[in-house]
Amino acid sequence: MTEQGKWNHRIISIVREGQTLDEARRIRPKPPKTYRNPIFRAKEYARMIESGLAKNESDLARKVGISRVRIWQYTSLLELDPSLVKAVEALGDPMPKRLITERQLRKMLKDPKEQDNFRKNLQEIA
């Protein structure tokens, strides 16, 4: 059986009654995209280090499969104003769309005016 023949055989075997060949080729629709809340992820990483699951940021980075700097970037978000952290947490996890990103929050660490602007605009986001 040729490669094309193998492919056609697979498609024919999964074609349901009343289904066209084109419909059968779209076998699995993509699941809806979800986005993790950066504050939830930051707390998760901090909890893993505090509980002893990882010795430090480097160890956690190896276990999670990202860089140590990326771990630090997430955990540093917990240094934001507590009211802002709670407001971002209130957006839930996972988020149905990208309402706020880790990079946007990281900008707020450098500039307190950004935090004030975000608080004002938070009601529009949610």
N, C-alpha and C positions, 0 to 999 in steps of 0.2 A: 504494500500500500504506500502511495506517495505521501509526502508531507501534506499536500493539499487535501488528499483523500482522508488522512487522519483528522485534519481539522474539520472537514465537512462531516465526518462521521460523529465527531464530538458534538457539533452543533445540532445535527439531526437527532442525536440521542437525547438532547435536552429541550428540543422544541416541544412546547406544550400544544395541546389541541387548540386550534383556532389561532395560533401564534404564527406570525410570518417569520421568515428567516432573519430579516433585519431586526425584528424585536428580540429574537433569540440571541443575537450577537450582543445585545445590551443586557448581559446576564445579571450583573450585580450593579445596582445603582450605588454611587458613592455615598457613604454616610455623611450626614450634615457636619460641617466643620464647626468645631468648638474651640474656644480659646481659654487657656488657664489664666486665672486671676494672678497677677504678679505678687500680690501680698500673700496670698495663700501659699504660693510656691516658696516665697521667702521664709514664711513661718515653718513650712515643711522642712526646708533645708536647715534652718536654725534648730528645730526640734531634733533632727537626726544627729546633729553635732552635740547638742546638750545631753541627749539620752545615751550617748556613747556608741551609737550605731556606727559613727565615723569618728576618728580621733580628732581630725581637724578639717579645714576646707580642702586641702589637697587630697586627703583620703576620701572625702565625700565626692570630690570631683571625679576621682578614678572610679568609684562605685556607680555614680550616676551617668558617667560617660560624657561629661562636659569639662571645660577648663576651670582651673581654680579661680581665675579672675571672674569668670561668669558666676560662680557660686558667691564670691564676694559682692558682685554687683547686685545680686538678688538680696542677700542678707543685709546689705547696707540700706535697703529700702525701709527696713524696720526702724531706722533712725529718723524717719519723717515725723512730722507732728502727729501725735496719737489720734487726734480727731480726724485727720486726713486719712490715716491708716484705717480707721473704723469706717469712714465713708467709702473707701475703695473696697473694703471687705463686704460692705452692704451690697455691692454690685453682684455678688455671688460667684460661685465657682462650680463648674466652668461657665464662662460667659457665652451667650449665643452669637455675639459678634465682638469684634475687637474694640471695646469701649475705652480701654486705657492700656497702655503698654508699659513695660518695664523701663524703656528708654524715656518715655514721657515723665515717669515718676522720678527717674534718676536726675533729670534736669532740675526738678524741684528741690533736690538735695542741695544743689549749688546756689539756687536763687529763691529766697523766701517769698519774694513777690510772686513768683510762679505758683507757689502754694496758695496764696490768697486768690489769685485769678482762677485757679482750679476749683477752689471751694465755691466760688460764685457760679462757675459754669457746670458744676457737678449735677445740679438739679436738671439741667438741659440734657445731660448725657443719659441719666437714668430715666 
